[in-house]
Amino acid sequence: LKKTEVMTTVESAQNYDELLGPSVAVSPYEYGTLFQGDGFMARLRCKKRLRLLKRIDFKLRHILERGEKVHFVTTGTTISARERFFFGLLAYYLNRRALVFTSRRILLLQVNESDHPRELVSQLPYASIASVKASWSGGCAVKLLNRETLNFQSIPGADRKYLIEFLADIVQLTNAPFEQKRGVERLCPHCFVFVPDQLASCPSCKGKFKSARNAGLLSATFPGLGDFYLGYRWFALLELLGAGGLWYFLVVDPLLGKSTNQSTSRVDPEFWMTSVAIIVLAHLLDAMMACHFARKGHYPSGAAPLAASLPPFVDRPKPDANALNKLKINRTAPPV
């Protein structure tokens, strides 16, 4: 009897070198570009890349279309300067993404601090990119044809350099005419098809989405409830504790008169006006924050009724060695 050869997969590989050998199972991954580079730092980055790929592999395989190849993956954020100013480190963690560069698009998978996938998924078609360059803040600025600009931040330096060259090679012409369409497209978290922002459920699988309005109203009622509704339980707990402490020191403690320093403030109108203003402001700010992050994508609400009837995942054909050369997008320059 012939001995059956065991094929290496992303799940079974203990080291990235195993995926560069001859006994590799069919997959949608271009291991040659995923794990390239020499030297100690390059090997370290490849190990981190394999760890990321292992954690997003199951979900990613269900998102990819038939024949779609993955050329590179890394982590980063899409945090804006406004979000960094108002929300600080919270915005960084809620905006963490696994950036997956395929033969057709850029996939943005929301991941937590341990690189495990969360709910939000979006895509950026290559055809919607006008130009790409390094930003002054050390990120990667991607200008879209609809005049929007995406700033990918917190990408490792070597990965950032490679991605800028990768995208610049795809988008050959940077003076393409602008069009008021296509940009970052949000995908259904149930079946991963594109769903416009204004829809409350997916037309394909009938799965429902959580409402930004409900998230805002819950946080306006009491800070933290909106984030709990969206699934950010640890952040919600911190906000609940902070808001509870604020209510105690500004309302409960003065009313009970337990603090001798504040016992006279029961009948002080200025104290109560200040307390009410602080509490209202805290509730409104948390409501605005919850509403803002609820609009970052489609959060799943329950199970999708038709998810079980969708076609199951099947193995993709072997990667095309010349796939990179087929990615180039040559556009005609606008008329003068």
C-alpha positions in Angstrom: 0.0 0.0 0.0 1.2 3.5 -0.8 1.8 5.7 2.1 -0.5 8.8 2.0 1.4 12.0 2.0 0.3 14.5 4.6 -0.2 17.9 3.1 0.6 21.0 5.1 -2.1 23.6 5.7 -2.1 26.9 7.5 -3.8 25.3 10.5 -1.3 22.4 10.8 1.9 24.4 10.0 4.1 25.1 13.1 6.5 27.3 11.1 6.0 29.4 8.0 8.9 27.5 6.3 6.6 24.4 6.1 4.3 26.4 3.8 7.1 27.1 1.4 7.9 23.4 0.8 6.5 21.0 -1.9 3.9 19.2 0.3 1.4 22.1 0.7 -2.3 21.7 0.4 -4.3 23.6 -2.1 -5.3 27.0 -0.7 -6.1 30.6 -1.8 -2.9 31.9 -0.2 0.2 33.0 -2.2 2.8 31.8 0.3 5.7 33.1 -1.8 4.7 36.7 -1.2 3.2 36.2 2.3 6.5 34.9 3.7 9.2 36.5 1.7 12.4 38.2 3.0 15.7 37.3 4.5 17.3 38.1 7.8 16.3 37.9 11.4 13.7 40.7 11.4 12.1 39.4 8.2 11.8 35.9 9.7 10.2 37.5 12.8 7.7 39.3 10.7 6.9 36.1 8.8 6.2 34.3 12.1 3.8 37.1 13.2 2.1 37.0 9.8 1.6 33.2 10.1 0.1 33.7 13.6 -2.3 36.3 12.2 -3.2 34.1 9.3 -4.0 31.2 11.6 -6.4 33.3 13.6 -8.3 34.8 10.7 -8.0 31.8 8.3 -11.4 30.2 9.0 -13.4 33.4 8.6 -11.2 34.6 5.7 -11.9 31.4 3.7 -15.6 32.1 3.9 -15.2 35.7 2.7 -13.0 35.0 -0.3 -14.7 34.5 -3.7 -13.9 31.5 -5.9 -10.5 31.9 -7.6 -9.5 34.9 -5.4 -5.9 34.8 -4.1 -4.4 36.3 -1.0 -1.0 38.0 -1.6 -0.4 39.7 1.7 -1.8 40.2 5.2 -0.8 42.6 8.0 -2.5 44.5 10.8 -3.2 48.2 11.1 -5.8 50.8 12.0 -8.0 53.2 10.0 -8.1 55.7 12.9 -8.5 59.3 12.0 -6.9 62.3 13.7 -10.3 63.3 15.0 -11.0 59.9 16.5 -7.5 59.9 18.1 -8.1 63.3 19.7 -11.6 62.6 21.1 -11.4 58.8 21.9 -7.7 58.2 22.5 -6.6 54.6 22.9 -10.2 53.4 22.8 -10.4 54.4 19.1 -7.2 52.5 18.4 -8.5 49.2 19.7 -11.9 49.5 18.1 -10.3 50.4 14.7 -7.8 47.5 14.6 -8.0 45.7 11.3 -6.4 42.7 9.6 -5.6 44.2 6.2 -5.9 41.4 3.6 -4.6 42.2 0.1 -6.1 39.9 -2.5 -6.1 39.6 -6.2 -9.4 41.6 -6.4 -9.6 43.9 -3.4 -8.4 45.0 0.1 -10.4 43.2 2.8 -10.6 44.9 6.2 -11.4 42.4 9.0 -11.9 43.9 12.5 -9.7 42.1 15.0 -9.2 42.5 18.7 -5.9 43.1 20.5 -5.0 39.4 20.2 -5.7 39.4 16.4 -8.8 37.3 16.7 -11.6 38.4 14.3 -14.6 40.4 15.5 -17.8 41.3 13.7 -17.1 44.0 11.2 -15.9 43.3 7.6 -15.5 45.7 4.7 -13.7 45.8 1.4 -12.0 48.3 -0.9 -11.9 47.4 -4.6 -8.6 48.2 -6.3 -10.5 49.9 -9.1 -11.6 52.6 -6.6 -8.0 53.7 -5.7 -6.6 56.8 -7.3 -3.2 56.9 -5.7 -1.2 55.7 -2.7 1.8 57.2 -0.8 3.4 57.3 2.6 1.8 59.8 4.9 3.6 62.3 7.1 2.6 60.5 10.2 4.3 57.2 9.2 1.2 55.6 7.7 -0.1 54.7 4.3 -2.4 57.3 2.6 -4.7 55.8 0.0 -6.6 58.4 -2.0 -9.9 57.1 -3.6 -11.6 58.1 -6.8 -14.5 59.5 -4.8 -12.1 62.0 -3.2 -11.9 60.3 0.1 -8.6 59.4 1.7 -7.9 56.4 3.9 -5.0 56.6 6.3 -3.7 53.2 7.3 -1.8 53.6 10.6 0.2 51.4 13.0 1.4 49.1 10.1 4.9 47.7 10.7 7.5 49.8 8.8 8.7 47.0 6.4 5.1 45.9 5.7 4.1 49.6 5.0 6.9 50.0 2.4 6.0 46.7 0.7 2.3 47.6 0.6 2.9 51.1 -0.9 5.0 49.5 -3.7 2.4 46.7 -4.1 -0.5 49.1 -4.5 1.4 51.6 -6.7 2.3 48.7 -9.0 -1.4 47.8 -9.3 -2.7 51.3 -9.8 -0.6 52.4 -12.8 -2.2 55.8 -13.5 -2.9 58.2 -10.7 -4.6 61.0 -12.7 -7.8 59.1 -13.4 -11.0 61.1 -13.4 -12.8 61.3 -10.1 -16.2 59.7 -9.7 -18.8 60.0 -6.9 -19.1 56.3 -6.4 -17.3 53.3 -4.9 -15.2 53.5 -1.8 -15.0 51.4 1.3 -17.9 48.9 1.1 -19.3 47.3 4.2 -20.0 43.6 4.0 -22.8 41.6 5.7 -21.3 39.9 8.8 -23.5 36.8 8.1 -22.8 36.0 4.4 -20.1 38.6 3.5 -21.8 40.3 0.5 -21.8 44.1 0.0 -24.8 45.8 1.7 -25.4 49.5 1.5 -25.2 51.5 4.7 -28.9 52.5 4.9 -30.2 48.9 5.0 -31.2 47.3 8.3 -30.9 43.7 7.0 -29.0 41.8 4.3 -31.0 41.2 1.1 -29.1 38.0 0.5 -29.3 36.0 3.8 -32.0 38.2 5.5 -29.7 38.6 8.5 -30.4 41.7 10.6 -28.0 44.4 11.8 -27.8 46.4 15.0 -29.0 50.0 14.9 -26.7 53.0 15.4 -29.8 54.8 16.7 -30.4 52.2 19.4 -26.7 52.3 20.4 -26.9 56.0 20.8 -30.1 56.0 22.8 -28.9 53.3 25.1 -25.7 55.2 25.9 -27.7 58.4 26.4 -29.8 56.6 29.0 -26.6 55.4 30.8 -23.0 55.4 29.5 -21.8 52.0 28.6 -25.1 50.4 27.6 -24.6 51.3 23.9 -21.2 49.7 23.8 -22.5 46.6 25.5 -25.2 46.4 22.9 -22.5 46.5 20.1 -20.6 43.8 21.8 -17.7 45.8 23.4 -18.3 44.3 26.9 -15.0 45.2 28.5 -15.2 48.8 27.4 -18.8 48.9 28.4 -17.9 47.7 31.9 -15.3 50.4 32.3 -17.8 53.1 31.1 -20.5 51.7 33.5 -18.1 51.9 36.4 -17.0 55.4 35.4 -20.5 56.7 35.0 -21.6 55.0 38.2 -18.8 56.7 40.1 -19.8 60.1 38.6 -23.4 59.6 39.6 -22.4 58.6 43.1 -20.1 61.6 43.8 -22.2 64.2 42.1 -25.7 63.0 43.1 -26.0 60.1 45.5 -23.4 61.2 48.1 -24.6 64.8 48.3 -28.2 63.7 48.7 -27.3 61.2 51.5 -25.1 63.9 53.1 -22.4 61.3 54.0 -19.6 63.7 53.1 -19.3 66.5 55.5 -17.6 68.7 52.9 -20.6 68.3 50.6 -23.4 68.3 53.1 -24.1 72.0 52.6 -24.3 71.5 48.9 -27.8 70.0 49.1 -29.4 73.4 48.9 -26.7 75.0 46.7 -28.3 75.6 43.3 -24.9 76.3 41.6 -23.6 72.9 42.7 -26.7 71.1 41.3 -26.6 73.0 38.0 -22.9 72.1 37.6 -23.6 68.4 38.5 -26.5 68.2 36.0 -24.3 69.8 33.3 -21.5 67.4 33.9 -23.7 64.3 33.9 -25.7 65.4 30.8 -22.4 66.1 28.9 -21.0 62.7 29.9 -24.2 60.9 28.7 -24.2 62.9 25.4 -20.5 62.3 24.7 -20.9 58.6 25.3 -24.0 58.5 23.1 -22.1 60.2 20.3 -19.2 57.8 20.6 -21.5 54.7 20.6 -23.4 56.1 17.5 -20.1 56.9 15.7 -18.6 53.4 16.2 -22.0 51.8 15.3 -21.7 53.4 11.9 -18.3 51.8 11.3 -20.0 48.8 9.8 -22.8 46.2 10.0 -23.0 44.6 13.4 -24.9 41.3 13.4 -28.2 41.0 15.3 -29.0 37.4 15.9 -28.5 34.6 13.4 -29.3 35.0 9.7 -32.4 33.0 8.7 -31.0 31.9 5.3 -27.3 31.4 6.4 -27.7 27.6 6.5 -28.9 27.5 2.9 -25.9 29.4 1.5 -23.3 27.4 -0.5 -20.7 25.9 1.7 -17.0 26.8 1.4 -15.1 24.7 -1.1 -11.3 24.6 -1.8 -10.1 27.1 -4.3 -7.9 26.1 -7.3 -4.2 26.3 -7.0 -2.7 29.9 -6.9 -1.7 31.4 -10.2 2.0 32.1 -10.4 1.3 35.1 -12.7 -1.6 36.5 -10.7 0.3 39.6 -9.7 0.9 40.6 -13.3 -2.8 40.4 -14.0 -3.7 42.8 -11.2 -2.5 46.0 -12.9 -5.3 48.5 -13.4 -4.5 50.7 -16.5 -6.7 53.7 -16.7 -7.1 56.1 -19.5 -6.1 59.6 -18.7 -8.9 62.2 -18.6 -9.2 64.4 -21.6 -7.4 67.7 -21.5 
